[in-house]
Amino acid sequence: MEKFHIAIDGPAGSGKTTVAKRLAKRLGFEYLDTGAMYRAVALFLHENGIPPEDEDRINEVLSRSRMSFHCGRLFLNGREMGEEIRTAEVGILASTYAKIPIVRKHLTRLQREIADSRKIVVEGRDIGTVVLPDAELKIFLTASVEERARRRWRELAKKGENVSYEVILKQLKVRDDQDSKREIAPLKPAEDAIVIDTTKVTVEEVVGRIIELVEERSK
């Protein structure tokens, strides 16, 4: 098996990243977090004072920018993009900039180039519908917004961030609304995606179910 693409989509807090990383490790596949790419670009544009409405300048800046991955680490113009892109605020920024056609076009092209001819798990919000529409397996993870908010709150608390559950819940609802209603590549399951509700199941149970599906599709 030279190539096998697994697309994992879903809203923030549905377990995409944790599931995708463990799945890739169990299968010996490579792993790509496309959400990190949007977060990195959004933070970079915001820090450089380039507003979402200035599409000409965004196009100019992105055409000159260089993004790369090395051993799971993301670099943008030589700068490693680490924990600073994982805040709730950057998540909202990413959702805002992700609505811009030139941003999506630029990153979609990069994501396809990275996935080409690889055995890889790619997670995001439009992988099965736009980035890899011919993926061998498409998974859409979901969970109640309350459970997703609790997960994100616990995650941020472990990092020492003092953010209330209520604030995170509100931010997730805003992000869900932005992601699902944008005109370009809205968040939704692909027609042939398998939907898995992670609200009351463990990560290992989800990973185990997906591995079963991979084995079925590989035969």
Secondary structure by P-SEA (a helix, b strand, c coil): ccbbbbbbbbccccaaaaaaaaaaaaacbbbbcaaaaaaaaaaaaaaacccccaaaaaaaaaaacccccccccccccccccccccccaaaaaaaaaaaacaaaaaaaaaaaaaaacccbbbbbcccccccccccccbbbbbbccaaaaaaaaaaaaaaacccccaaaaaaaaaaaaaaaaccccccccccccbbbbbcccccaaaaaaaaaaaaaaaac
